[in-house]
């Protein structure tokens, strides 16, 4: 299911976010907040509750 809005994703068990054709991350909807999902969509930032994909923003340690 492809959605153009975050609210509908709350009905799913899992969410997978893509940015620029690459997976940012995948998570159970119960493990991430709506703000974290928006961060994945807008910034490409993968939150702690998600499994990062190859499109996730790399942050230097």
Phi and psi restraints in degrees (range 20) as a CNS / XPLOR table:
assign (resid 1 and name C) (resid 2 and name N)
       (resid 2 and name CA) (resid 2 and name C) 1.0 -106.7 20.0 2
assign (resid 2 and name N) (resid 2 and name CA)
       (resid 2 and name C) (resid 3 and name N) 1.0 125.5 20.0 2
assign (resid 2 and name C) (resid 3 and name N)
       (resid 3 and name CA) (resid 3 and name C) 1.0 -120.1 20.0 2
assign (resid 3 and name N) (resid 3 and name CA)
       (resid 3 and name C) (resid 4 and name N) 1.0 147.2 20.0 2
assign (resid 3 and name C) (resid 4 and name N)
       (resid 4 and name CA) (resid 4 and name C) 1.0 -101.5 20.0 2
assign (resid 4 and name N) (resid 4 and name CA)
       (resid 4 and name C) (resid 5 and name N) 1.0 8.0 20.0 2
assign (resid 4 and name C) (resid 5 and name N)
       (resid 5 and name CA) (resid 5 and name C) 1.0 -142.5 20.0 2
assign (resid 5 and name N) (resid 5 and name CA)
       (resid 5 and name C) (resid 6 and name N) 1.0 150.1 20.0 2
assign (resid 5 and name C) (resid 6 and name N)
       (resid 6 and name CA) (resid 6 and name C) 1.0 -75.3 20.0 2
assign (resid 6 and name N) (resid 6 and name CA)
       (resid 6 and name C) (resid 7 and name N) 1.0 -35.1 20.0 2
assign (resid 6 and name C) (resid 7 and name N)
       (resid 7 and name CA) (resid 7 and name C) 1.0 -56.9 20.0 2
assign (resid 7 and name N) (resid 7 and name CA)
       (resid 7 and name C) (resid 8 and name N) 1.0 -40.4 20.0 2
assign (resid 7 and name C) (resid 8 and name N)
       (resid 8 and name CA) (resid 8 and name C) 1.0 -67.5 20.0 2
assign (resid 8 and name N) (resid 8 and name CA)
       (resid 8 and name C) (resid 9 and name N) 1.0 -25.5 20.0 2
assign (resid 8 and name C) (resid 9 and name N)
       (resid 9 and name CA) (resid 9 and name C) 1.0 -68.4 20.0 2
assign (resid 9 and name N) (resid 9 and name CA)
       (resid 9 and name C) (resid 10 and name N) 1.0 -21.4 20.0 2
assign (resid 9 and name C) (resid 10 and name N)
       (resid 10 and name CA) (resid 10 and name C) 1.0 -65.9 20.0 2
assign (resid 10 and name N) (resid 10 and name CA)
       (resid 10 and name C) (resid 11 and name N) 1.0 -18.0 20.0 2
assign (resid 10 and name C) (resid 11 and name N)
       (resid 11 and name CA) (resid 11 and name C) 1.0 -81.0 20.0 2
assign (resid 11 and name N) (resid 11 and name CA)
       (resid 11 and name C) (resid 12 and name N) 1.0 -13.6 20.0 2
assign (resid 11 and name C) (resid 12 and name N)
       (resid 12 and name CA) (resid 12 and name C) 1.0 -89.6 20.0 2
assign (resid 12 and name N) (resid 12 and name CA)
       (resid 12 and name C) (resid 13 and name N) 1.0 164.0 20.0 2
assign (resid 12 and name C) (resid 13 and name N)
       (resid 13 and name CA) (resid 13 and name C) 1.0 -81.5 20.0 2
assign (resid 13 and name N) (resid 13 and name CA)
       (resid 13 and name C) (resid 14 and name N) 1.0 -33.2 20.0 2
assign (resid 13 and name C) (resid 14 and name N)
       (resid 14 and name CA) (resid 14 and name C) 1.0 -134.4 20.0 2
assign (resid 14 and name N) (resid 14 and name CA)
       (resid 14 and name C) (resid 15 and name N) 1.0 156.6 20.0 2
assign (resid 14 and name C) (resid 15 and name N)
       (resid 15 and name CA) (resid 15 and name C) 1.0 -130.4 20.0 2
assign (resid 15 and name N) (resid 15 and name CA)
       (resid 15 and name C) (resid 16 and name N) 1.0 138.2 20.0 2
assign (resid 15 and name C) (resid 16 and name N)
       (resid 16 and name CA) (resid 16 and name C) 1.0 -126.9 20.0 2
assign (resid 16 and name N) (resid 16 and name CA)
       (resid 16 and name C) (resid 17 and name N) 1.0 121.2 20.0 2
assign (resid 16 and name C) (resid 17 and name N)
       (resid 17 and name CA) (resid 17 and name C) 1.0 -106.9 20.0 2
assign (resid 17 and name N) (resid 17 and name CA)
       (resid 17 and name C) (resid 18 and name N) 1.0 131.7 20.0 2
assign (resid 17 and name C) (resid 18 and name N)
       (resid 18 and name CA) (resid 18 and name C) 1.0 -115.5 20.0 2
assign (resid 18 and name N) (resid 18 and name CA)
       (resid 18 and name C) (resid 19 and name N) 1.0 144.3 20.0 2
assign (resid 18 and name C) (resid 19 and name N)
       (resid 19 and name CA) (resid 19 and name C) 1.0 -137.8 20.0 2
assign (resid 19 and name N) (resid 19 and name CA)
       (resid 19 and name C) (resid 20 and name N) 1.0 127.1 20.0 2
assign (resid 19 and name C) (resid 20 and name N)
       (resid 20 and name CA) (resid 20 and name C) 1.0 55.2 20.0 2
assign (resid 20 and name N) (resid 20 and name CA)
       (resid 20 and name C) (resid 21 and name N) 1.0 37.4 20.0 2
assign (resid 20 and name C) (resid 21 and name N)
       (resid 21 and name CA) (resid 21 and name C) 1.0 78.4 20.0 2
assign (resid 21 and name N) (resid 21 and name CA)
       (resid 21 and name C) (resid 22 and name N) 1.0 8.3 20.0 2
assign (resid 21 and name C) (resid 22 and name N)
       (resid 22 and name CA) (resid 22 and name C) 1.0 -124.6 20.0 2
assign (resid 22 and name N) (resid 22 and name CA)
       (resid 22 and name C) (resid 23 and name N) 1.0 144.7 20.0 2
assign (resid 22 and name C) (resid 23 and name N)
       (resid 23 and name CA) (resid 23 and name C) 1.0 -73.0 20.0 2
assign (resid 23 and name N) (resid 23 and name CA)
       (resid 23 and name C) (resid 24 and name N) 1.0 123.5 20.0 2
assign (resid 23 and name C) (resid 24 and name N)
       (resid 24 and name CA) (resid 24 and name C) 1.0 -82.3 20.0 2
assign (resid 24 and name N) (resid 24 and name CA)
       (resid 24 and name C) (resid 25 and name N) 1.0 -45.1 20.0 2
assign (resid 24 and name C) (resid 25 and name N)
       (resid 25 and name CA) (resid 25 and name C) 1.0 -177.6 20.0 2
assign (resid 25 and name N) (resid 25 and name CA)
       (resid 25 and name C) (resid 26 and name N) 1.0 164.9 20.0 2
assign (resid 25 and name C) (resid 26 and name N)
       (resid 26 and name CA) (resid 26 and name C) 1.0 -131.4 20.0 2
assign (resid 26 and name N) (resid 26 and name CA)
       (resid 26 and name C) (resid 27 and name N) 1.0 138.5 20.0 2
assign (resid 26 and name C) (resid 27 and name N)
       (resid 27 and name CA) (resid 27 and name C) 1.0 -153.8 20.0 2
assign (resid 27 and name N) (resid 27 and name CA)
       (resid 27 and name C) (resid 28 and name N) 1.0 156.9 20.0 2
assign (resid 27 and name C) (resid 28 and name N)
       (resid 28 and name CA) (resid 28 and name C) 1.0 -72.4 20.0 2
assign (resid 28 and name N) (resid 28 and name CA)
       (resid 28 and name C) (resid 29 and name N) 1.0 139.0 20.0 2
assign (resid 28 and name C) (resid 29 and name N)
       (resid 29 and name CA) (resid 29 and name C) 1.0 -61.5 20.0 2
assign (resid 29 and name N) (resid 29 and name CA)
       (resid 29 and name C) (resid 30 and name N) 1.0 -25.7 20.0 2
assign (resid 29 and name C) (resid 30 and name N)
       (resid 30 and name CA) (resid 30 and name C) 1.0 -74.6 20.0 2
assign (resid 30 and name N) (resid 30 and name CA)
       (resid 30 and name C) (resid 31 and name N) 1.0 -14.8 20.0 2
assign (resid 30 and name C) (resid 31 and name N)
       (resid 31 and name CA) (resid 31 and name C) 1.0 -96.5 20.0 2
assign (resid 31 and name N) (resid 31 and name CA)
       (resid 31 and name C) (resid 32 and name N) 1.0 -9.1 20.0 2
assign (resid 31 and name C) (resid 32 and name N)
       (resid 32 and name CA) (resid 32 and name C) 1.0 -130.8 20.0 2
assign (resid 32 and name N) (resid 32 and name CA)
       (resid 32 and name C) (resid 33 and name N) 1.0 150.4 20.0 2
assign (resid 32 and name C) (resid 33 and name N)
       (resid 33 and name CA) (resid 33 and name C) 1.0 -89.7 20.0 2
assign (resid 33 and name N) (resid 33 and name CA)
       (resid 33 and name C) (resid 34 and name N) 1.0 167.6 20.0 2
assign (resid 33 and name C) (resid 34 and name N)
       (resid 34 and name CA) (resid 34 and name C) 1.0 -62.4 20.0 2
assign (resid 34 and name N) (resid 34 and name CA)
       (resid 34 and name C) (resid 35 and name N) 1.0 -37.9 20.0 2
assign (resid 34 and name C) (resid 35 and name N)
       (resid 35 and name CA) (resid 35 and name C) 1.0 -64.3 20.0 2
assign (resid 35 and name N) (resid 35 and name CA)
       (resid 35 and name C) (resid 36 and name N) 1.0 -37.3 20.0 2
assign (resid 35 and name C) (resid 36 and name N)
       (resid 36 and name CA) (resid 36 and name C) 1.0 -67.2 20.0 2
assign (resid 36 and name N) (resid 36 and name CA)
       (resid 36 and name C) (resid 37 and name N) 1.0 -38.6 20.0 2
assign (resid 36 and name C) (resid 37 and name N)
       (resid 37 and name CA) (resid 37 and name C) 1.0 -64.6 20.0 2
assign (resid 37 and name N) (resid 37 and name CA)
       (resid 37 and name C) (resid 38 and name N) 1.0 -41.8 20.0 2
assign (resid 37 and name C) (resid 38 and name N)
       (resid 38 and name CA) (resid 38 and name C) 1.0 -62.3 20.0 2
assign (resid 38 and name N) (resid 38 and name CA)
       (resid 38 and name C) (resid 39 and name N) 1.0 -38.0 20.0 2
assign (resid 38 and name C) (resid 39 and name N)
       (resid 39 and name CA) (resid 39 and name C) 1.0 -63.0 20.0 2
assign (resid 39 and name N) (resid 39 and name CA)
       (resid 39 and name C) (resid 40 and name N) 1.0 -35.7 20.0 2
assign (resid 39 and name C) (resid 40 and name N)
       (resid 40 and name CA) (resid 40 and name C) 1.0 -66.2 20.0 2
assign (resid 40 and name N) (resid 40 and name CA)
       (resid 40 and name C) (resid 41 and name N) 1.0 -42.9 20.0 2
assign (resid 40 and name C) (resid 41 and name N)
       (resid 41 and name CA) (resid 41 and name C) 1.0 -69.1 20.0 2
assign (resid 41 and name N) (resid 41 and name CA)
       (resid 41 and name C) (resid 42 and name N) 1.0 -49.0 20.0 2
assign (resid 41 and name C) (resid 42 and name N)
       (resid 42 and name CA) (resid 42 and name C) 1.0 -81.8 20.0 2
assign (resid 42 and name N) (resid 42 and name CA)
       (resid 42 and name C) (resid 43 and name N) 1.0 -46.2 20.0 2
assign (resid 42 and name C) (resid 43 and name N)
       (resid 43 and name CA) (resid 43 and name C) 1.0 -100.0 20.0 2
assign (resid 43 and name N) (resid 43 and name CA)
       (resid 43 and name C) (resid 44 and name N) 1.0 -18.3 20.0 2
assign (resid 43 and name C) (resid 44 and name N)
       (resid 44 and name CA) (resid 44 and name C) 1.0 77.3 20.0 2
assign (resid 44 and name N) (resid 44 and name CA)
       (resid 44 and name C) (resid 45 and name N) 1.0 19.8 20.0 2
assign (resid 44 and name C) (resid 45 and name N)
       (resid 45 and name CA) (resid 45 and name C) 1.0 -91.8 20.0 2
assign (resid 45 and name N) (resid 45 and name CA)
       (resid 45 and name C) (resid 46 and name N) 1.0 126.1 20.0 2
assign (resid 45 and name C) (resid 46 and name N)
       (resid 46 and name CA) (resid 46 and name C) 1.0 -93.5 20.0 2
assign (resid 46 and name N) (resid 46 and name CA)
       (resid 46 and name C) (resid 47 and name N) 1.0 118.7 20.0 2
assign (resid 46 and name C) (resid 47 and name N)
       (resid 47 and name CA) (resid 47 and name C) 1.0 -74.6 20.0 2
assign (resid 47 and name N) (resid 47 and name CA)
       (resid 47 and name C) (resid 48 and name N) 1.0 165.0 20.0 2
assign (resid 47 and name C) (resid 48 and name N)
       (resid 48 and name CA) (resid 48 and name C) 1.0 -56.3 20.0 2
assign (resid 48 and name N) (resid 48 and name CA)
       (resid 48 and name C) (resid 49 and name N) 1.0 -31.0 20.0 2
assign (resid 48 and name C) (resid 49 and name N)
       (resid 49 and name CA) (resid 49 and name C) 1.0 -81.4 20.0 2
assign (resid 49 and name N) (resid 49 and name CA)
       (resid 49 and name C) (resid 50 and name N) 1.0 1.4 20.0 2
assign (resid 49 and name C) (resid 50 and name N)
       (resid 50 and name CA) (resid 50 and name C) 1.0 -114.9 20.0 2
assign (resid 50 and name N) (resid 50 and name CA)
       (resid 50 and name C) (resid 51 and name N) 1.0 158.2 20.0 2
assign (resid 50 and name C) (resid 51 and name N)
       (resid 51 and name CA) (resid 51 and name C) 1.0 -92.9 20.0 2
assign (resid 51 and name N) (resid 51 and name CA)
       (resid 51 and name C) (resid 52 and name N) 1.0 117.6 20.0 2
assign (resid 51 and name C) (resid 52 and name N)
       (resid 52 and name CA) (resid 52 and name C) 1.0 -68.2 20.0 2
assign (resid 52 and name N) (resid 52 and name CA)
       (resid 52 and name C) (resid 53 and name N) 1.0 147.2 20.0 2
assign (resid 52 and name C) (resid 53 and name N)
       (resid 53 and name CA) (resid 53 and name C) 1.0 -110.1 20.0 2
assign (resid 53 and name N) (resid 53 and name CA)
       (resid 53 and name C) (resid 54 and name N) 1.0 -179.3 20.0 2
assign (resid 53 and name C) (resid 54 and name N)
       (resid 54 and name CA) (resid 54 and name C) 1.0 -65.7 20.0 2
assign (resid 54 and name N) (resid 54 and name CA)
       (resid 54 and name C) (resid 55 and name N) 1.0 -17.3 20.0 2
assign (resid 54 and name C) (resid 55 and name N)
       (resid 55 and name CA) (resid 55 and name C) 1.0 -93.5 20.0 2
assign (resid 55 and name N) (resid 55 and name CA)
       (resid 55 and name C) (resid 56 and name N) 1.0 4.4 20.0 2
assign (resid 55 and name C) (resid 56 and name N)
       (resid 56 and name CA) (resid 56 and name C) 1.0 -70.8 20.0 2
assign (resid 56 and name N) (resid 56 and name CA)
       (resid 56 and name C) (resid 57 and name N) 1.0 143.6 20.0 2
assign (resid 56 and name C) (resid 57 and name N)
       (resid 57 and name CA) (resid 57 and name C) 1.0 -62.3 20.0 2
assign (resid 57 and name N) (resid 57 and name CA)
       (resid 57 and name C) (resid 58 and name N) 1.0 129.2 20.0 2
assign (resid 57 and name C) (resid 58 and name N)
       (resid 58 and name CA) (resid 58 and name C) 1.0 -91.5 20.0 2
assign (resid 58 and name N) (resid 58 and name CA)
       (resid 58 and name C) (resid 59 and name N) 1.0 124.3 20.0 2
assign (resid 58 and name C) (resid 59 and name N)
       (resid 59 and name CA) (resid 59 and name C) 1.0 -111.4 20.0 2
assign (resid 59 and name N) (resid 59 and name CA)
       (resid 59 and name C) (resid 60 and name N) 1.0 125.9 20.0 2
assign (resid 59 and name C) (resid 60 and name N)
       (resid 60 and name CA) (resid 60 and name C) 1.0 -68.4 20.0 2
assign (resid 60 and name N) (resid 60 and name CA)
       (resid 60 and name C) (resid 61 and name N) 1.0 142.8 20.0 2
